Amino acid sequence: MSAHPRRRDVMALAAASAIFRPALAATRPTVLRIGNQKGGLRSLLESSGVLADLPYGLEWAEFAAAAPLLEALNAGSLDLGYQGDLAFLTSFAAGAPVRAIGAARPSASAQAIVVKEGSPIRGVADLRGRKVAGNRGGWGQYLIRSALKQAGVAPDEVGITLLPPSDASLAFRSGAVDAWAVWDPYVSMEVLQFGARVLVDGRGLTPAIMLVSAHEDAIAAKRAALDDFLGRFRAAWAWADGHIPEYARYNAALTGLPEPVLRRTYETERSRPVALTPALIDELQAAAANALEFGLLRRPLEVRSAFDTGFSGPGAA
């Protein structure tokens, strides 16, 4: 016996819907979920105007620092993040399913150990018997150990206190620590607003590479969108280098940081996009060996495995 006409219509609609649903899924716009640190990647892209006519959507999540951003990326809550080289390598070494797909290089002079203007500390050797703060597993801890090694000071001769920047700034200003290893805009803030003095900066002591990192699932499923995004990322840095006053003004309005602090930051950093070349990876391999010695990494790391160089096409250098 044939089905009732109304039932036949319902069955036909259900069959048609089942066929159509995959087609809808296939045409659903791609969305990149991006982790942002305030005043970071998002403001760069928005102020430069490179986000016009995006063929995909963006969802931004805000983080106070690289560590929680990388935790979210590791968990698959994000597709993309932007953070310093050592923070990324520490996360990758711990087993995070992420790869670096793009990079920019600020000057290492944007990292520094600062002391108060009237401090008797005049050189790194004077840190013996003193307390110095820096963030764990990142540029701060690395810069402290690297500077001490260069000056021939044993780590146990200095009181190294590992604190995030929010806590380290209070400890430094209150005198609980004598020096602070940090990066811009914190360096510029302490120098311009609180009269600090740069004891030594990171040139010749630390790596200085910012990495765009992506979750492995996003690399597999959203590669075209990621590739397009990296092209805009490179264009944004090219714009920023020639428009430092405008970039500083935009970020000052967004973050509440003083415009002179941001102008000094960007003049010091002079970030530029760079390709993921064998030379860059070798440079970070050497930094990873130091990071192992300095206690940032627990075991040797093959840095090359942390990179997907297939995104570094024309215009990446």
Secondary structure as UniProt FT lines:
FT   HELIX           5..27
FT   STRAND          31..37
FT   TURN            38..39
FT   HELIX           41..48
FT   TURN            49..53
FT   STRAND          57..63
FT   HELIX           66..74
FT   TURN            75..76
FT   STRAND          80..84
FT   HELIX           85..93
FT   TURN            94..95
FT   STRAND          98..105
FT   HELIX           108..110
FT   STRAND          111..116
FT   TURN            117..118
FT   HELIX           124..127
FT   TURN            128..129
FT   STRAND          131..134
FT   TURN            136..137
FT   HELIX           139..151
FT   HELIX           155..157
FT   STRAND          159..162
FT   HELIX           165..174
FT   STRAND          179..183
FT   TURN            184..185
FT   HELIX           186..194
FT   STRAND          196..201
FT   TURN            203..205
FT   STRAND          210..215
FT   HELIX           216..221
FT   HELIX           223..242
FT   HELIX           244..255
FT   HELIX           259..269
FT   STRAND          272..274
FT   HELIX           278..294
FT   HELIX           303..306
FT   HELIX           309..311
FT   TURN            314..315
//
